[in-house]
Amino acid sequence: MLARILAPLLVFFLTTAPAQAEPRMMGIALQCDSEPGKIVQMVQENYGELPFATAEGIVQNITGRWQPGTVIQTVNPKELTFSIIIIDPISGTECLLLAGNSFAPALFEPDGDPM
């Protein structure tokens, strides 16, 4: 069953910062789909992005619980666009975490400082 969801997480929970800085939570809306392969297919068809890297990762959901998943990064090497997708290992639900442009390698000085 195709259940395309634009997660209703568009609630921004920002607290006032006390004297000592505390982490702030930012609710975000994610494009998700319960049909396996649907989000990966969407970035391939709409943006010409191809799978570039994969890893096991975790994200923190709106309730504060840590959610493990398989992370896939896709890249369009000509247009320099990229996307990061996470897949829930139990349900197979895929969510687009991040999309952007100007993809490039990170460059560092010999001492490890960014250029």
Secondary structure, DSSP 8 states (H G I E B T S, - for coil): ---EEE-S----------SS----------EEESSTTHHHHHHHHHH--EEEEEEEEEEE-TTS-EEEEEEEEEEETTTTEEEEEEE-TTT--EEEEEEES------B-TTS-B-
